[in-house]
Structures are given as C-alpha cells and as structure tokens.
Amino acid sequence: MDKKINVLVLSDHPMSPSGVGTQTRYVIEGLLKTGKFRFTCFGGAIKHQDYKPQKTQEWGDDFVIFPVDGYGNSDMIRSFMRQQRPDMLWFMTDPRFFTWLWDIEDEVRTLCPMIYYHVWDNYPAPKFNAKYYNSTDVIACISRLTYDIVQKVAPDIESHYLPHAVDSEIFKKLDDKAVKNFKEAHLSKVGEKSDRFVFFWNNRNARRKQSGSLIFWFKEFLDKVGHDNATLLLHTDPKDVHGQDLELIVKELGLDNGQVFISKEKLPPDQLAMLYNMADCTVNISDAEGFGLATLESLSCETPIIVNMTGGLQEQVTDGEDWFGIGLDPVSKAIIGSQDVPYIYEDRLSKEVVVQAFLDMYNKTPEELKELGKKGRQHIEKNYNFEDFHKKWVDLLLGVHEKYGSWSNRKGYKRWELSEIG
C-alpha cells in the first residue's frame, strides 16, 4: 500500500460549531474517504478543557487533533516538522491569525508546500496582503470575491475558487407535519399565536453582524404589521463579550412577548435544520461577511434568505439570473481599517431598506415563498454540493503533492531570487 499523504492542519477545532471548524471537518472527512491521506490538526479558536490529543472512533490514527491556544506558534510548527515530517501544511481562516506562520515560511516551505484556504470580506484589493500571498504555494478561495482579490494582488501565485459546501442530506426540506408540530410547541413557549411569520438569524453575536440593529429594525417592522404576526428567532449567545446584550435590548424594546425569541444552546446539525425549516426566511445583514454558512444551510432547507450584498453572501442569493431571496445593496461603503488591516470597505444597510425587505418577504404568498425555496435548493445542489466539494479538494491536494513534492523531492520553491540593482 502506498504511504498516505501526511497533512498538518491549522484551523478552528474541526469538531467546533464555527463555520471554519465545520468546513475544516468537511474537507478532512472528504479526503479521508479516499484512503490516501492522514491528518494532524492543531485545533484552535476555542477554550479547551484539556490539551490531550484527540482521535475519532471512525478514523483513528488517520485523524488526530491536538487542542491548542490560538492556532499554535512557530516553535510548535518547528517541533512537529522535525518529528512528523508532514507532506504539506494546510491552514484556514483570516490571514491576521497567521502572520507568525508566514514569518517562518522559509523554514516550512523548504520542506513542504503551504496551502491556504483563504477568505477576504471586501474590496479594495488588499495590496498589504501581497507579502502573505506570495509566501504561500497555493491559495484556495472561499468566494468569488476572494478569488478576484487574490488574482489582482498576487497573480503569479496558484489560486483556485473553491467555495464552502453544505451537507444536503442533513440540511433539507423536512416533513411539513413534523415542522408544524415543532413550531407550535416552541412558539407556544413565547406567545399564544403559533402561526406567526418567522424570521431566523443564526450568527455569532458580534459587532459586524449588526445584531442590535436587527432587533431595533425588526420592532419598526412589527409596528407596521402587528406585534402578534411575526417572530424573530435568534440562534446566538446574547451575552457574547464581542457583541451586544441582546436580552437587555429585547426587554427594553418590549419584544419579550413572543416577538423575539433567543435560542442559546448549541445544537447538532439535524436540530439546526429543523430551525431553518420552521423559519419562513433567514436573515443576514452583516456589514462584512466572508461567506456566511447559515444562509447556505437555509437555502439547502428550501428557506429563502434576506442578505446584504457583501462578501460571499451575494453569490448565494443569486446566480446572476435567478434570485433565491432578497439581496440588499449597501447604502454606504465606508473605508474602515486598523493597524493590521489599513483599509477595507464596510458595507452598511439602512433601517428603511431592511424594514422594507422584511415587509416584502412577509407579504409574499406561501406559493411564492415555496418557489423561492425550491430554486434556492437547486442552486445549492448545483454549486455548493458535497460531491463536487470533496472531488475538488481531493484533486487539489493530490495535484499539490505531485507538483510540489516534499522533503527529499520538494519542487517549485527556492529561498533566494536574483534582482538587478541599477
């Protein structure tokens, strides 16, 4: 039997519920099914109970997770390189978390290629990222926007458009009677009327997600249609230190009688699919969103969406011809930034635009909502399905292994360049 390709992964813990963690697990599981790979993961971005290595029952030694703080550090990488001799290093999430890794790229890439699964939220093209892109062998891009940016900033680096995917066997249309019973049972806890129109919001309670604005604007919508006719279901942590106190906002606005309901518990995928099915529409009005996994899962469940036309959200709500919900063009594009990210657009929506979108969705007939949902599901099955997702990742990593090699047969990398001074 041929030796399995040994991949070191740096990412969110692949068993965590974050979008990054979920997609990391999807990639790994698809590659493991080929029997050609084995993975060691530095699983970060969450608080760990202990730091003992973890294995899955299904994959054993082929899938080992080392809990780490952050995403690891340079000494951990150096030690692992010496001990395990990985054939490639695969890492994913915002580049700001990996500046320390690119600082030692000359030590890593001498021995094995680096593959970066990259997301960037918006234009202008970040020329300040060029040094990172050019210190990577291959960049896989989560959205069309990200791919276009990498092409503009680092055209000489191999890059591929490889979007997220969703498990359509879990996130799918469920039995109408079961959904109706679930809706009646859960909405009865917060209000007497169980046939309310349900807007669903599944996000982290963080600044860019605009959670506070959403609640305030939802009240304006309710003032127009009646407070007993619609519910906003938030699946989030209302006390997240990076967000607003959502419970306080709900109470002070008088929306605690069935108008707004907060689901706090972490849910397995099948229960989350039931929430999407219970909803009439899923909403994401973030001012920046690299991709937005919740709306992809919603469309897979045949529930239409309302989204800001930013980042990866814009390629979900339309394929350029058909629409699978309502896409809202930003009313302002302010250049914001920091010392790490000197400039990037922040795409903001207005109260008037969002409230009107609520009204437009609320006023659609059941038949119109059903048609939008069916088209959304077809969009997911065509462009974000697991079969293509796994095949593309298998082809990409096998191609990287063949093209770039590792250790004794490392190809395509040199630690020096000749420049003419004159």
FIMI-824394 format. One record per residue (C-alpha): x, y, z; residue in three letters. Coordinates in Angstrom, 2 decimals. Layout:
BEGIN
+---------+---------+---------+---------+
|       X |       Y |       Z | residuo |
+---------+---------+---------+---------+
|       X |       Y |       Z |     ala |
...
+---------+---------+---------+---------+
***
This chain:
BEGIN
+---------+---------+---------+---------+
|       X |       Y |       Z | residuo |
+---------+---------+---------+---------+
|    0.00 |    0.00 |    0.00 |     met |
|    1.31 |    3.45 |   -0.87 |     asp |
|    2.30 |    5.72 |    2.00 |     lys |
|   -0.50 |    8.08 |    2.95 |     lys |
|   -0.02 |   11.80 |    2.37 |     ile |
|    0.61 |   13.39 |    5.76 |     asn |
|   -1.18 |   16.74 |    6.17 |     val |
|   -0.72 |   19.19 |    9.02 |     leu |
|   -3.84 |   21.37 |    9.51 |     val |
|   -4.08 |   24.68 |   11.36 |     leu |
|   -7.65 |   25.85 |   11.85 |     ser |
|  -10.55 |   26.13 |   14.25 |     asp |
|  -11.07 |   22.88 |   16.12 |     his |
|  -12.70 |   20.67 |   13.44 |     pro |
|  -15.35 |   19.48 |   15.91 |     met |
|  -16.34 |   23.02 |   16.89 |     ser |
|  -19.60 |   24.52 |   15.57 |     pro |
|  -17.96 |   27.54 |   13.93 |     ser |
|  -18.16 |   27.91 |   10.17 |     gly |
|  -14.39 |   27.50 |    9.88 |     val |
|  -14.43 |   24.41 |   12.10 |     gly |
|  -17.35 |   22.86 |   10.22 |     thr |
|  -15.79 |   23.38 |    6.79 |     gln |
|  -12.43 |   22.08 |    8.03 |     thr |
|  -14.14 |   18.87 |    9.13 |     arg |
|  -15.96 |   18.59 |    5.81 |     tyr |
|  -12.67 |   18.91 |    3.89 |     val |
|  -10.84 |   16.40 |    6.09 |     ile |
|  -13.62 |   13.81 |    6.03 |     glu |
|  -13.88 |   14.01 |    2.25 |     gly |
|  -10.15 |   13.47 |    1.85 |     leu |
|  -10.01 |   10.66 |    4.41 |     leu |
|  -12.60 |    8.67 |    2.48 |     lys |
|  -10.08 |    8.27 |   -0.36 |     thr |
|   -7.72 |    6.31 |    1.91 |     gly |
|   -4.82 |    8.41 |    0.59 |     lys |
|   -4.43 |   10.93 |    3.41 |     phe |
|   -3.91 |   11.22 |    7.13 |     arg |
|   -4.29 |   14.42 |    9.15 |     phe |
|   -2.90 |   16.01 |   12.26 |     thr |
|   -4.82 |   19.10 |   13.30 |     cys |
|   -3.85 |   21.93 |   15.58 |     phe |
|   -7.42 |   22.65 |   16.70 |     gly |
|   -7.74 |   26.20 |   17.98 |     gly |
|  -10.08 |   29.16 |   18.43 |     ala |
|  -11.96 |   27.66 |   21.40 |     ile |
|  -11.33 |   27.26 |   25.13 |     lys |
|  -10.19 |   23.69 |   25.85 |     his |
|  -10.91 |   21.58 |   28.91 |     gln |
|   -7.62 |   19.74 |   28.44 |     asp |
|   -4.88 |   19.52 |   25.84 |     tyr |
|   -4.61 |   15.76 |   25.33 |     lys |
|   -4.51 |   14.54 |   21.72 |     pro |
|   -7.96 |   13.54 |   20.44 |     gln |
|   -8.94 |   10.87 |   17.91 |     lys |
|  -12.21 |    9.96 |   16.27 |     thr |
|  -13.52 |    6.42 |   16.52 |     gln |
|  -14.09 |    6.27 |   12.78 |     glu |
|  -10.66 |    7.40 |   11.61 |     trp |
|   -8.29 |    6.53 |   14.47 |     gly |
|   -4.65 |    7.46 |   13.81 |     asp |
|   -5.52 |    8.98 |   10.45 |     asp |
|   -7.27 |   11.92 |   12.14 |     phe |
|   -5.57 |   13.26 |   15.28 |     val |
|   -6.44 |   16.60 |   16.86 |     ile |
|   -4.10 |   18.50 |   19.18 |     phe |
|   -6.02 |   21.21 |   21.09 |     pro |
|   -4.01 |   24.46 |   21.02 |     val |
|   -4.40 |   28.05 |   22.10 |     asp |
|   -4.89 |   30.37 |   19.16 |     gly |
|   -3.71 |   28.36 |   16.18 |     tyr |
|   -0.35 |   27.26 |   17.54 |     gly |
|    3.02 |   29.00 |   17.35 |     asn |
|    6.30 |   28.84 |   15.46 |     ser |
|    8.03 |   26.54 |   17.99 |     asp |
|    5.17 |   24.04 |   17.77 |     met |
|    5.45 |   24.03 |   13.98 |     ile |
|    9.22 |   23.55 |   14.09 |     arg |
|    8.86 |   20.64 |   16.53 |     ser |
|    6.12 |   18.98 |   14.50 |     phe |
|    8.07 |   19.37 |   11.27 |     met |
|   11.04 |   17.54 |   12.78 |     arg |
|    9.01 |   14.77 |   14.40 |     gln |
|    6.23 |   14.08 |   11.88 |     gln |
|    7.67 |   15.26 |    8.55 |     arg |
|    4.35 |   16.40 |    7.03 |     pro |
|    3.96 |   16.38 |    3.25 |     asp |
|    2.04 |   19.66 |    3.28 |     met |
|    0.67 |   22.31 |    5.63 |     leu |
|   -2.99 |   23.32 |    5.15 |     trp |
|   -4.36 |   26.32 |    7.05 |     phe |
|   -7.60 |   28.25 |    7.04 |     met |
|   -9.21 |   31.50 |    8.26 |     thr |
|   -8.36 |   35.21 |    8.39 |     asp |
|   -4.72 |   35.98 |    7.43 |     pro |
|   -4.28 |   38.15 |   10.53 |     arg |
|   -4.17 |   34.98 |   12.61 |     phe |
|   -1.23 |   33.55 |   10.66 |     phe |
|    1.32 |   36.34 |   10.35 |     thr |
|    3.57 |   34.38 |   12.72 |     trp |
|    3.40 |   31.39 |   10.35 |     leu |
|    4.38 |   33.42 |    7.30 |     trp |
|    7.30 |   34.78 |    9.35 |     asp |
|    8.80 |   31.27 |    9.26 |     ile |
|    7.63 |   30.29 |    5.78 |     glu |
|   11.24 |   29.94 |    4.64 |     asp |
|   11.68 |   27.18 |    7.23 |     glu |
|    8.44 |   25.41 |    6.34 |     val |
|    8.33 |   25.75 |    2.58 |     arg |
|   11.88 |   24.47 |    2.19 |     thr |
|   10.46 |   21.13 |    3.31 |     leu |
|    6.81 |   21.09 |    2.21 |     cys |
|    4.25 |   23.27 |    0.41 |     pro |
|    1.80 |   25.57 |    2.24 |     met |
|   -1.86 |   25.61 |    1.12 |     ile |
|   -4.04 |   28.43 |    2.40 |     tyr |
|   -7.86 |   28.25 |    2.35 |     tyr |
|   -8.48 |   31.97 |    2.25 |     his |
|  -11.35 |   34.34 |    2.87 |     val |
|  -11.39 |   38.11 |    2.49 |     trp |
|  -14.53 |   40.11 |    3.08 |     asp |
|  -14.36 |   43.03 |    0.67 |     asn |
|  -12.55 |   45.40 |   -1.66 |     tyr |
|  -10.40 |   47.45 |   -2.23 |     pro |
|   -7.90 |   44.75 |   -3.18 |     ala |
|   -5.64 |   44.46 |   -0.10 |     pro |
|   -2.17 |   45.09 |   -1.52 |     lys |
|   -0.85 |   44.83 |    2.05 |     phe |
|   -1.64 |   41.10 |    1.89 |     asn |
|    0.68 |   40.56 |   -1.09 |     ala |
|    3.61 |   39.55 |    1.14 |     lys |
|    1.45 |   36.79 |    2.64 |     tyr |
|    0.01 |   35.54 |   -0.62 |     tyr |
|    3.46 |   35.48 |   -2.21 |     asn |
|    4.75 |   33.42 |    0.74 |     ser |
|    2.24 |   30.63 |    0.01 |     thr |
|    2.37 |   27.87 |   -2.60 |     asp |
|   -1.35 |   27.51 |   -3.32 |     val |
|   -4.37 |   29.62 |   -2.28 |     ile |
|   -7.89 |   28.17 |   -2.34 |     ala |
|  -10.51 |   30.93 |   -2.24 |     cys |
|  -13.83 |   30.64 |   -0.41 |     ile |
|  -15.73 |   33.18 |   -2.51 |     ser |
|  -15.59 |   34.66 |   -6.00 |     arg |
|  -14.72 |   37.98 |   -4.40 |     leu |
|  -11.76 |   36.41 |   -2.59 |     thr |
|  -10.57 |   34.74 |   -5.79 |     tyr |
|  -10.74 |   38.02 |   -7.70 |     asp |
|   -8.77 |   39.76 |   -4.96 |     ile |
|   -6.00 |   37.14 |   -4.94 |     val |
|   -5.78 |   37.35 |   -8.73 |     gln |
|   -5.33 |   41.12 |   -8.51 |     lys |
|   -2.88 |   41.17 |   -5.58 |     val |
|   -0.75 |   38.08 |   -6.33 |     ala |
|   -1.34 |   36.98 |   -9.95 |     pro |
|    1.74 |   34.74 |  -10.01 |     asp |
|    0.56 |   32.52 |   -7.15 |     ile |
|   -1.51 |   29.44 |   -7.97 |     glu |
|   -5.08 |   30.07 |   -6.80 |     ser |
|   -8.44 |   28.32 |   -7.12 |     his |
|  -12.07 |   29.23 |   -6.50 |     tyr |
|  -13.32 |   26.59 |   -4.06 |     leu |
|  -16.41 |   27.70 |   -2.12 |     pro |
|  -17.94 |   26.22 |    1.01 |     his |
|  -20.40 |   23.35 |    0.76 |     ala |
|  -23.35 |   22.09 |    2.76 |     val |
|  -24.46 |   18.57 |    3.69 |     asp |
|  -27.74 |   18.42 |    1.79 |     ser |
|  -28.63 |   15.09 |    3.41 |     glu |
|  -28.92 |   16.89 |    6.76 |     ile |
|  -29.92 |   20.36 |    5.66 |     phe |
|  -33.00 |   19.59 |    3.59 |     lys |
|  -36.74 |   20.09 |    3.46 |     lys |
|  -38.33 |   18.17 |    6.35 |     leu |
|  -41.79 |   16.71 |    6.82 |     asp |
|  -44.37 |   19.51 |    6.96 |     asp |
|  -46.32 |   17.96 |    9.82 |     lys |
|  -43.18 |   17.49 |   11.95 |     ala |
|  -42.14 |   21.08 |   11.29 |     val |
|  -45.64 |   22.36 |   12.13 |     lys |
|  -45.67 |   20.44 |   15.43 |     asn |
|  -42.19 |   21.69 |   16.28 |     phe |
|  -43.16 |   25.28 |   15.53 |     lys |
|  -46.33 |   25.10 |   17.62 |     glu |
|  -44.51 |   23.51 |   20.54 |     ala |
|  -41.71 |   26.07 |   20.60 |     his |
|  -43.58 |   29.26 |   19.75 |     leu |
|  -46.20 |   28.44 |   22.39 |     ser |
|  -43.49 |   29.00 |   24.97 |     lys |
|  -43.16 |   32.63 |   23.98 |     val |
|  -46.59 |   33.61 |   22.74 |     gly |
|  -50.08 |   32.33 |   22.20 |     glu |
|  -50.11 |   32.59 |   18.42 |     lys |
|  -48.25 |   29.77 |   16.65 |     ser |
|  -48.77 |   30.77 |   13.00 |     asp |
|  -46.50 |   33.79 |   13.18 |     arg |
|  -44.23 |   34.53 |   10.23 |     phe |
|  -40.75 |   33.52 |   11.44 |     val |
|  -37.54 |   35.31 |   10.52 |     phe |
|  -34.44 |   33.32 |   11.54 |     phe |
|  -31.00 |   34.76 |   12.35 |     trp |
|  -28.16 |   32.28 |   13.01 |     asn |
|  -24.90 |   34.13 |   13.67 |     asn |
|  -22.36 |   34.97 |   16.26 |     arg |
|  -23.40 |   37.98 |   18.32 |     asn |
|  -20.54 |   40.22 |   17.18 |     ala |
|  -20.23 |   43.82 |   16.04 |     arg |
|  -20.08 |   43.25 |   12.28 |     arg |
|  -23.16 |   41.01 |   12.42 |     lys |
|  -25.37 |   44.03 |   13.29 |     gln |
|  -27.40 |   42.06 |   15.85 |     ser |
|  -28.57 |   45.13 |   17.77 |     gly |
|  -29.62 |   46.97 |   14.62 |     ser |
|  -31.55 |   43.90 |   13.51 |     leu |
|  -33.66 |   43.86 |   16.68 |     ile |
|  -34.35 |   47.60 |   16.63 |     phe |
|  -35.34 |   47.48 |   12.96 |     trp |
|  -37.45 |   44.38 |   13.48 |     phe |
|  -39.51 |   46.34 |   16.01 |     lys |
|  -40.13 |   49.01 |   13.35 |     glu |
|  -41.37 |   46.25 |   11.06 |     phe |
|  -43.65 |   44.86 |   13.78 |     leu |
|  -45.09 |   48.30 |   14.39 |     asp |
|  -46.33 |   48.17 |   10.78 |     lys |
|  -47.67 |   44.60 |   10.61 |     val |
|  -48.66 |   43.94 |   14.23 |     gly |
|  -46.62 |   42.52 |   17.08 |     his |
|  -48.52 |   39.22 |   17.13 |     asp |
|  -47.94 |   38.44 |   13.46 |     asn |
|  -44.20 |   37.78 |   13.26 |     ala |
|  -41.31 |   36.45 |   15.36 |     thr |
|  -37.57 |   36.96 |   15.07 |     leu |
|  -35.72 |   33.82 |   16.20 |     leu |
|  -32.08 |   34.48 |   17.10 |     leu |
|  -29.76 |   31.47 |   17.44 |     his |
|  -26.80 |   33.04 |   19.24 |     thr |
|  -25.15 |   33.86 |   22.56 |     asp |
|  -26.93 |   37.01 |   23.76 |     pro |
|  -24.11 |   37.72 |   26.24 |     lys |
|  -21.14 |   37.28 |   23.86 |     asp |
|  -18.36 |   39.61 |   25.01 |     val |
|  -17.81 |   40.67 |   21.39 |     his |
|  -21.45 |   41.64 |   20.90 |     gly |
|  -24.32 |   43.50 |   22.49 |     gln |
|  -26.51 |   42.50 |   25.43 |     asp |
|  -29.37 |   41.23 |   23.29 |     leu |
|  -31.58 |   40.20 |   26.18 |     glu |
|  -31.47 |   43.73 |   27.54 |     leu |
|  -32.33 |   45.19 |   24.12 |     ile |
|  -35.27 |   42.80 |   23.72 |     val |
|  -36.62 |   43.67 |   27.14 |     lys |
|  -36.22 |   47.43 |   26.81 |     glu |
|  -37.95 |   47.42 |   23.42 |     leu |
|  -40.84 |   45.41 |   24.84 |     gly |
|  -40.25 |   42.49 |   22.47 |     leu |
|  -40.32 |   39.78 |   25.14 |     asp |
|  -43.84 |   38.56 |   24.50 |     asn |
|  -43.17 |   36.30 |   21.53 |     gly |
|  -41.84 |   38.94 |   19.16 |     gln |
|  -38.17 |   37.95 |   19.65 |     val |
|  -37.02 |   34.56 |   20.86 |     phe |
|  -33.38 |   33.69 |   21.57 |     ile |
|  -32.08 |   30.13 |   21.16 |     ser |
|  -28.92 |   29.94 |   23.28 |     lys |
|  -27.95 |   26.27 |   23.28 |     glu |
|  -25.51 |   24.79 |   20.79 |     lys |
|  -27.47 |   22.42 |   18.56 |     leu |
|  -26.46 |   19.40 |   16.47 |     pro |
|  -26.93 |   19.83 |   12.71 |     pro |
|  -30.21 |   17.90 |   12.49 |     asp |
|  -31.87 |   20.13 |   15.10 |     gln |
|  -30.47 |   23.22 |   13.42 |     leu |
|  -32.03 |   22.00 |   10.18 |     ala |
|  -35.40 |   21.95 |   11.96 |     met |
|  -34.99 |   25.63 |   12.88 |     leu |
|  -34.33 |   26.52 |    9.24 |     tyr |
|  -37.45 |   24.55 |    8.25 |     asn |
|  -39.53 |   26.26 |   10.92 |     met |
|  -38.50 |   29.66 |    9.58 |     ala |
|  -40.10 |   31.41 |    6.64 |     asp |
|  -36.92 |   33.38 |    5.92 |     cys |
|  -33.29 |   33.52 |    7.14 |     thr |
|  -31.62 |   36.92 |    7.52 |     val |
|  -28.00 |   38.11 |    7.43 |     asn |
|  -27.35 |   41.88 |    7.36 |     ile |
|  -23.66 |   41.78 |    8.37 |     ser |
|  -21.58 |   44.73 |    7.19 |     asp |
|  -18.81 |   42.25 |    6.28 |     ala |
|  -19.19 |   38.53 |    5.61 |     glu |
|  -16.56 |   36.32 |    4.04 |     gly |
|  -19.09 |   33.67 |    3.13 |     phe |
|  -21.99 |   33.17 |    5.57 |     gly |
|  -22.64 |   29.47 |    6.15 |     leu |
|  -26.07 |   29.91 |    7.79 |     ala |
|  -27.71 |   31.27 |    4.66 |     thr |
|  -26.23 |   28.43 |    2.61 |     leu |
|  -27.73 |   25.92 |    5.05 |     glu |
|  -31.04 |   27.79 |    4.93 |     ser |
|  -31.26 |   27.61 |    1.14 |     leu |
|  -30.46 |   23.91 |    1.32 |     ser |
|  -33.54 |   23.57 |    3.57 |     cys |
|  -35.61 |   25.46 |    0.95 |     glu |
|  -35.94 |   28.54 |    3.15 |     thr |
|  -35.31 |   31.82 |    1.26 |     pro |
|  -32.95 |   34.48 |    2.55 |     ile |
|  -32.55 |   38.23 |    3.02 |     ile |
|  -28.90 |   39.27 |    2.81 |     val |
|  -26.62 |   42.23 |    2.44 |     asn |
|  -24.91 |   42.12 |   -0.96 |     met |
|  -21.46 |   41.84 |    0.56 |     thr |
|  -18.71 |   39.22 |    0.53 |     gly |
|  -19.83 |   35.67 |   -0.14 |     gly |
|  -23.49 |   36.41 |    0.61 |     leu |
|  -24.05 |   37.97 |   -2.79 |     gln |
|  -23.22 |   34.77 |   -4.68 |     glu |
|  -25.67 |   32.80 |   -2.54 |     gln |
|  -28.78 |   34.92 |   -3.05 |     val |
|  -28.46 |   34.98 |   -6.85 |     thr |
|  -26.70 |   33.08 |   -9.61 |     asp |
|  -26.81 |   36.14 |  -11.85 |     gly |
|  -30.15 |   35.18 |  -13.38 |     glu |
|  -32.48 |   33.87 |  -10.68 |     asp |
|  -32.90 |   35.11 |   -7.11 |     trp |
|  -33.36 |   32.92 |   -4.04 |     phe |
|  -34.44 |   35.65 |   -1.68 |     gly |
|  -33.83 |   39.37 |   -1.38 |     ile |
|  -30.40 |   40.91 |   -1.88 |     gly |
|  -29.90 |   44.38 |   -0.42 |     leu |
|  -27.35 |   46.71 |   -1.96 |     asp |
|  -25.38 |   48.61 |    0.73 |     pro |
|  -26.48 |   52.22 |    1.18 |     val |
|  -22.95 |   53.19 |    2.23 |     ser |
|  -19.46 |   51.77 |    1.70 |     lys |
|  -17.18 |   53.35 |    4.27 |     ala |
|  -13.44 |   52.72 |    4.26 |     ile |
|  -12.51 |   51.49 |    7.72 |     ile |
|   -9.32 |   49.87 |    8.96 |     gly |
|   -6.77 |   49.21 |   11.66 |     ser |
|   -3.02 |   48.84 |   12.01 |     gln |
|   -3.29 |   45.24 |   10.75 |     asp |
|   -5.86 |   45.95 |    8.03 |     val |
|   -5.20 |   49.51 |    6.80 |     pro |
|   -8.27 |   49.68 |    4.57 |     tyr |
|  -11.38 |   47.70 |    3.68 |     ile |
|  -14.95 |   48.57 |    2.78 |     tyr |
|  -17.64 |   48.24 |    5.44 |     glu |
|  -20.98 |   47.69 |    3.69 |     asp |
|  -23.80 |   49.23 |    5.73 |     arg |
|  -27.55 |   48.94 |    5.27 |     leu |
|  -30.18 |   51.42 |    6.44 |     ser |
|  -33.22 |   50.88 |    8.62 |     lys |
|  -35.55 |   51.77 |    5.75 |     glu |
|  -34.01 |   49.22 |    3.38 |     val |
|  -34.10 |   46.38 |    5.91 |     val |
|  -37.64 |   47.10 |    7.13 |     val |
|  -38.86 |   47.18 |    3.53 |     gln |
|  -37.19 |   43.82 |    2.89 |     ala |
|  -38.99 |   42.36 |    5.92 |     phe |
|  -42.27 |   43.70 |    4.54 |     leu |
|  -41.59 |   42.38 |    1.03 |     asp |
|  -40.81 |   38.89 |    2.33 |     met |
|  -43.72 |   38.93 |    4.79 |     tyr |
|  -46.17 |   39.88 |    2.04 |     asn |
|  -45.18 |   37.06 |   -0.30 |     lys |
|  -47.73 |   34.31 |   -0.72 |     thr |
|  -46.97 |   30.79 |    0.56 |     pro |
|  -46.62 |   29.72 |   -3.06 |     glu |
|  -44.06 |   32.44 |   -3.78 |     glu |
|  -42.04 |   31.52 |   -0.70 |     leu |
|  -42.15 |   27.86 |   -1.67 |     lys |
|  -40.94 |   28.64 |   -5.20 |     glu |
|  -38.04 |   30.74 |   -3.89 |     leu |
|  -37.08 |   27.92 |   -1.54 |     gly |
|  -37.14 |   25.28 |   -4.28 |     lys |
|  -34.95 |   27.41 |   -6.53 |     lys |
|  -32.58 |   28.02 |   -3.62 |     gly |
|  -32.21 |   24.29 |   -3.03 |     arg |
|  -31.46 |   23.74 |   -6.73 |     gln |
|  -28.83 |   26.50 |   -6.54 |     his |
|  -27.14 |   24.71 |   -3.62 |     ile |
|  -27.29 |   21.29 |   -5.27 |     glu |
|  -25.70 |   22.68 |   -8.42 |     lys |
|  -23.00 |   24.96 |   -7.00 |     asn |
|  -22.30 |   24.01 |   -3.36 |     tyr |
|  -22.78 |   20.25 |   -3.20 |     asn |
|  -20.60 |   17.83 |   -1.22 |     phe |
|  -19.71 |   15.64 |   -4.18 |     glu |
|  -18.05 |   18.45 |   -6.14 |     asp |
|  -16.60 |   19.97 |   -2.96 |     phe |
|  -14.84 |   16.76 |   -1.96 |     his |
|  -13.68 |   15.97 |   -5.50 |     lys |
|  -12.16 |   19.42 |   -5.92 |     lys |
|  -10.29 |   19.12 |   -2.62 |     trp |
|   -9.03 |   15.64 |   -3.44 |     val |
|   -7.86 |   16.76 |   -6.89 |     asp |
|   -6.26 |   19.90 |   -5.45 |     leu |
|   -4.24 |   18.22 |   -2.70 |     leu |
|   -3.21 |   15.27 |   -4.88 |     leu |
|   -2.12 |   17.82 |   -7.50 |     gly |
|   -0.17 |   19.82 |   -4.92 |     val |
|    1.58 |   16.65 |   -3.73 |     his |
|    2.51 |   15.72 |   -7.28 |     glu |
|    3.52 |   19.21 |   -8.42 |     lys |
|    5.38 |   20.50 |   -5.38 |     tyr |
|    6.55 |   17.34 |   -3.59 |     gly |
|    8.01 |   17.47 |   -0.08 |     ser |
|   11.28 |   16.93 |    1.77 |     trp |
|   13.61 |   14.91 |   -0.48 |     ser |
|   11.63 |   15.65 |   -3.66 |     asn |
|   10.49 |   19.22 |   -2.87 |     arg |
|    9.89 |   21.16 |   -6.11 |     lys |
|    8.87 |   24.66 |   -7.15 |     gly |
|   10.42 |   26.57 |   -4.25 |     tyr |
|   13.70 |   28.38 |   -3.81 |     lys |
|   14.77 |   30.51 |   -0.87 |     arg |
|   16.52 |   33.13 |   -2.98 |     trp |
|   15.95 |   35.29 |   -6.03 |     glu |
|   18.17 |   37.38 |   -8.27 |     leu |
|   17.39 |   41.09 |   -8.56 |     ser |
|   19.14 |   43.61 |  -10.74 |     glu |
|   20.34 |   46.74 |   -8.94 |     ile |
|   20.90 |   49.68 |  -11.14 |     gly |
+---------+---------+---------+---------+
***
